[in-house]
């Protein structure tokens, strides 16, 4: 939870693009690892769940509402 809050704070700063690219790379790497494991099992339920999970992660990362939230930024 604290990691996600920190990410939100970073997204709200001027480092948005580099930070987003870094997060995207991490998600992509994780996605590849999980994909290899899931598709080896040849299970349709796993594939569908996997796809839904990935779509929700991507939408959370690129959502404008998340990018401009200020309630998680600590005040000095």
C-alpha positions as CSV (number, residue, x, y, z in Angstrom):
1,X,0.0,0.0,0.0
2,X,2.7,2.5,0.9
3,X,4.5,1.6,-2.3
4,X,1.4,2.4,-4.4
5,X,1.0,5.7,-2.5
6,X,4.6,6.6,-3.2
7,X,4.0,5.8,-6.9
8,X,1.0,8.1,-6.9
9,X,3.1,10.9,-5.5
10,X,5.8,10.4,-8.0
11,X,3.2,10.4,-10.9
12,X,1.9,13.7,-9.7
13,X,5.3,15.4,-10.1
14,X,7.2,16.5,-13.2
15,X,8.9,13.1,-13.4
16,X,5.6,11.6,-14.7
17,X,6.9,10.3,-18.1
18,X,10.2,8.6,-16.9
19,X,8.4,7.2,-13.8
20,X,5.6,5.9,-16.0
21,X,8.0,4.3,-18.4
22,X,9.8,2.6,-15.5
23,X,6.5,1.3,-14.1
24,X,5.4,0.1,-17.5
25,X,8.7,-1.8,-18.0
26,X,8.2,-3.5,-14.6
27,X,4.6,-4.4,-15.4
28,X,5.7,-5.7,-18.8
29,X,8.5,-7.9,-17.3
30,X,6.1,-9.3,-14.7
31,X,3.5,-9.9,-17.4
32,X,5.9,-11.9,-19.4
33,X,6.9,-14.1,-16.5
34,X,3.2,-14.7,-15.6
35,X,2.2,-15.3,-19.2
36,X,4.8,-18.0,-19.7
37,X,3.6,-19.8,-16.6
38,X,-0.1,-19.5,-17.3
39,X,0.1,-20.5,-21.0
40,X,2.1,-23.6,-20.2
41,X,-0.9,-24.8,-18.2
42,X,-3.2,-24.6,-21.2
43,X,-6.1,-23.5,-19.0
44,X,-8.6,-21.1,-20.5
45,X,-9.8,-19.8,-17.1
46,X,-6.3,-18.8,-16.2
47,X,-5.9,-17.0,-19.5
48,X,-9.1,-15.0,-19.1
49,X,-8.3,-14.1,-15.5
50,X,-4.8,-13.1,-16.5
51,X,-6.0,-10.8,-19.3
52,X,-8.5,-9.1,-17.0
53,X,-5.8,-8.6,-14.4
54,X,-3.4,-7.1,-16.9
55,X,-6.1,-4.7,-18.3
56,X,-6.9,-3.5,-14.8
57,X,-3.3,-2.9,-14.0
58,X,-2.7,-0.9,-17.2
59,X,-5.8,1.2,-16.7
60,X,-4.8,2.0,-13.1
61,X,-1.4,3.2,-14.3
62,X,-2.7,5.4,-17.1
63,X,-5.9,6.7,-15.4
64,X,-5.9,10.5,-15.4
65,X,-7.7,10.4,-12.0
66,X,-4.8,8.6,-10.4
67,X,-2.3,10.9,-12.1
68,X,-3.7,14.1,-10.7
69,X,-4.7,12.9,-7.2
70,X,-3.4,15.1,-4.5
71,X,-4.9,13.6,-1.4
72,X,-2.0,11.1,-1.0
73,X,0.8,13.8,-1.3
74,X,2.1,14.7,2.2
75,X,1.9,18.4,3.0
76,X,5.1,20.1,4.3
